[in-house]
């Protein structure tokens, strides 16, 4: 999907749907109502790609937030030796009644 966008009047959806659809498969199409942009059409594949990109960006932001918190914890000395943490986990597991 390029940065290009076509602008078409809303009546073209009714009268020239095939043309508008073909354009939407190349790049987004802004639909105008009374001369003002109202809606943007894009192909289903481009929509799904946008949704995947948004989901990936959210996941990256969450990861970056965890990494930043980890760096703060290290700087502030909020750390434990790994052996001690593993011992605590084993103790908690032993307390679990099945």
Rosetta constraint file for C-alpha pairs under 8 A:
AtomPair CA 1 CA 26 HARMONIC 6.83 0.50
AtomPair CA 1 CA 27 HARMONIC 5.61 0.50
AtomPair CA 1 CA 28 HARMONIC 7.92 0.50
AtomPair CA 1 CA 46 HARMONIC 6.87 0.50
AtomPair CA 2 CA 26 HARMONIC 7.99 0.50
AtomPair CA 2 CA 27 HARMONIC 6.21 0.50
AtomPair CA 3 CA 27 HARMONIC 7.64 0.50
AtomPair CA 4 CA 27 HARMONIC 6.24 0.50
AtomPair CA 4 CA 28 HARMONIC 7.32 0.50
AtomPair CA 5 CA 27 HARMONIC 5.91 0.50
AtomPair CA 5 CA 28 HARMONIC 5.13 0.50
AtomPair CA 5 CA 29 HARMONIC 5.53 0.50
AtomPair CA 5 CA 30 HARMONIC 6.82 0.50
AtomPair CA 6 CA 23 HARMONIC 7.57 0.50
AtomPair CA 6 CA 27 HARMONIC 7.45 0.50
AtomPair CA 6 CA 28 HARMONIC 6.56 0.50
AtomPair CA 6 CA 29 HARMONIC 4.64 0.50
AtomPair CA 6 CA 30 HARMONIC 5.95 0.50
AtomPair CA 7 CA 29 HARMONIC 5.70 0.50
AtomPair CA 7 CA 30 HARMONIC 4.64 0.50
AtomPair CA 7 CA 31 HARMONIC 5.94 0.50
AtomPair CA 7 CA 32 HARMONIC 7.03 0.50
AtomPair CA 7 CA 37 HARMONIC 7.91 0.50
AtomPair CA 8 CA 12 HARMONIC 6.65 0.50
AtomPair CA 8 CA 20 HARMONIC 7.95 0.50
AtomPair CA 8 CA 29 HARMONIC 6.94 0.50
AtomPair CA 8 CA 30 HARMONIC 6.18 0.50
AtomPair CA 8 CA 31 HARMONIC 5.05 0.50
AtomPair CA 8 CA 32 HARMONIC 6.09 0.50
AtomPair CA 9 CA 13 HARMONIC 7.83 0.50
AtomPair CA 9 CA 31 HARMONIC 5.44 0.50
AtomPair CA 9 CA 32 HARMONIC 4.69 0.50
AtomPair CA 9 CA 33 HARMONIC 6.33 0.50
AtomPair CA 9 CA 35 HARMONIC 7.40 0.50
AtomPair CA 10 CA 14 HARMONIC 7.65 0.50
AtomPair CA 10 CA 31 HARMONIC 5.44 0.50
AtomPair CA 10 CA 32 HARMONIC 5.56 0.50
AtomPair CA 10 CA 33 HARMONIC 5.82 0.50
AtomPair CA 11 CA 15 HARMONIC 6.24 0.50
AtomPair CA 12 CA 16 HARMONIC 4.84 0.50
AtomPair CA 12 CA 17 HARMONIC 6.32 0.50
AtomPair CA 12 CA 20 HARMONIC 7.06 0.50
AtomPair CA 13 CA 17 HARMONIC 4.66 0.50
AtomPair CA 13 CA 20 HARMONIC 6.57 0.50
AtomPair CA 16 CA 20 HARMONIC 6.31 0.50
AtomPair CA 17 CA 21 HARMONIC 5.92 0.50
AtomPair CA 18 CA 22 HARMONIC 6.09 0.50
AtomPair CA 19 CA 23 HARMONIC 6.25 0.50
AtomPair CA 20 CA 24 HARMONIC 6.17 0.50
AtomPair CA 20 CA 29 HARMONIC 7.46 0.50
AtomPair CA 21 CA 25 HARMONIC 6.42 0.50
AtomPair CA 21 CA 43 HARMONIC 7.69 0.50
AtomPair CA 22 CA 26 HARMONIC 6.84 0.50
AtomPair CA 23 CA 27 HARMONIC 6.22 0.50
AtomPair CA 23 CA 28 HARMONIC 7.39 0.50
AtomPair CA 23 CA 29 HARMONIC 6.87 0.50
AtomPair CA 24 CA 28 HARMONIC 5.13 0.50
AtomPair CA 24 CA 29 HARMONIC 5.63 0.50
AtomPair CA 24 CA 41 HARMONIC 6.18 0.50
AtomPair CA 24 CA 42 HARMONIC 4.77 0.50
AtomPair CA 24 CA 43 HARMONIC 5.38 0.50
AtomPair CA 25 CA 42 HARMONIC 6.59 0.50
AtomPair CA 25 CA 43 HARMONIC 4.96 0.50
AtomPair CA 25 CA 46 HARMONIC 7.90 0.50
AtomPair CA 27 CA 42 HARMONIC 6.62 0.50
AtomPair CA 27 CA 43 HARMONIC 7.90 0.50
AtomPair CA 28 CA 40 HARMONIC 6.41 0.50
AtomPair CA 28 CA 41 HARMONIC 5.56 0.50
AtomPair CA 28 CA 42 HARMONIC 4.65 0.50
AtomPair CA 28 CA 43 HARMONIC 7.62 0.50
AtomPair CA 29 CA 40 HARMONIC 5.46 0.50
AtomPair CA 29 CA 41 HARMONIC 5.06 0.50
AtomPair CA 29 CA 42 HARMONIC 6.46 0.50
AtomPair CA 30 CA 37 HARMONIC 6.12 0.50
AtomPair CA 30 CA 38 HARMONIC 7.16 0.50
AtomPair CA 30 CA 39 HARMONIC 5.77 0.50
AtomPair CA 30 CA 40 HARMONIC 4.37 0.50
AtomPair CA 30 CA 41 HARMONIC 6.39 0.50
AtomPair CA 31 CA 37 HARMONIC 5.75 0.50
AtomPair CA 31 CA 38 HARMONIC 5.78 0.50
AtomPair CA 31 CA 39 HARMONIC 5.12 0.50
AtomPair CA 31 CA 40 HARMONIC 5.90 0.50
AtomPair CA 31 CA 41 HARMONIC 7.40 0.50
AtomPair CA 32 CA 36 HARMONIC 4.94 0.50
AtomPair CA 32 CA 37 HARMONIC 4.21 0.50
AtomPair CA 32 CA 38 HARMONIC 5.22 0.50
AtomPair CA 32 CA 39 HARMONIC 6.98 0.50
AtomPair CA 33 CA 37 HARMONIC 6.45 0.50
AtomPair CA 33 CA 38 HARMONIC 6.06 0.50
AtomPair CA 42 CA 46 HARMONIC 6.34 0.50
AtomPair CA 42 CA 47 HARMONIC 6.48 0.50
AtomPair CA 43 CA 47 HARMONIC 6.21 0.50
AtomPair CA 44 CA 48 HARMONIC 6.17 0.50
AtomPair CA 45 CA 49 HARMONIC 6.18 0.50
AtomPair CA 46 CA 50 HARMONIC 6.14 0.50
AtomPair CA 47 CA 51 HARMONIC 6.26 0.50
AtomPair CA 48 CA 52 HARMONIC 6.17 0.50
AtomPair CA 49 CA 53 HARMONIC 6.09 0.50
AtomPair CA 50 CA 54 HARMONIC 6.12 0.50
AtomPair CA 51 CA 55 HARMONIC 6.16 0.50
AtomPair CA 52 CA 56 HARMONIC 6.11 0.50
AtomPair CA 53 CA 57 HARMONIC 6.12 0.50
AtomPair CA 54 CA 58 HARMONIC 6.20 0.50
AtomPair CA 55 CA 59 HARMONIC 6.27 0.50
AtomPair CA 56 CA 60 HARMONIC 6.19 0.50
AtomPair CA 57 CA 61 HARMONIC 6.10 0.50
AtomPair CA 58 CA 62 HARMONIC 6.21 0.50
AtomPair CA 59 CA 63 HARMONIC 6.23 0.50
AtomPair CA 60 CA 64 HARMONIC 6.06 0.50
AtomPair CA 61 CA 65 HARMONIC 6.11 0.50
AtomPair CA 62 CA 66 HARMONIC 6.37 0.50
AtomPair CA 63 CA 67 HARMONIC 6.19 0.50
AtomPair CA 64 CA 68 HARMONIC 6.04 0.50
AtomPair CA 65 CA 69 HARMONIC 6.18 0.50
AtomPair CA 66 CA 70 HARMONIC 6.10 0.50
AtomPair CA 67 CA 71 HARMONIC 6.20 0.50
AtomPair CA 68 CA 72 HARMONIC 6.27 0.50
AtomPair CA 69 CA 73 HARMONIC 6.15 0.50
AtomPair CA 70 CA 74 HARMONIC 6.24 0.50
AtomPair CA 71 CA 75 HARMONIC 6.18 0.50
AtomPair CA 72 CA 76 HARMONIC 6.05 0.50
AtomPair CA 73 CA 77 HARMONIC 6.04 0.50
AtomPair CA 73 CA 78 HARMONIC 4.82 0.50
AtomPair CA 73 CA 79 HARMONIC 6.70 0.50
AtomPair CA 74 CA 78 HARMONIC 5.88 0.50
AtomPair CA 74 CA 79 HARMONIC 6.20 0.50
AtomPair CA 80 CA 84 HARMONIC 6.85 0.50
AtomPair CA 80 CA 85 HARMONIC 6.82 0.50
AtomPair CA 81 CA 85 HARMONIC 6.55 0.50
AtomPair CA 82 CA 86 HARMONIC 6.18 0.50
AtomPair CA 83 CA 87 HARMONIC 6.14 0.50
AtomPair CA 84 CA 88 HARMONIC 6.24 0.50
AtomPair CA 85 CA 89 HARMONIC 6.27 0.50
AtomPair CA 86 CA 90 HARMONIC 6.23 0.50
AtomPair CA 87 CA 91 HARMONIC 6.18 0.50
AtomPair CA 88 CA 92 HARMONIC 6.21 0.50
AtomPair CA 89 CA 93 HARMONIC 6.19 0.50
AtomPair CA 90 CA 94 HARMONIC 6.16 0.50
AtomPair CA 91 CA 95 HARMONIC 6.46 0.50
AtomPair CA 92 CA 96 HARMONIC 6.79 0.50
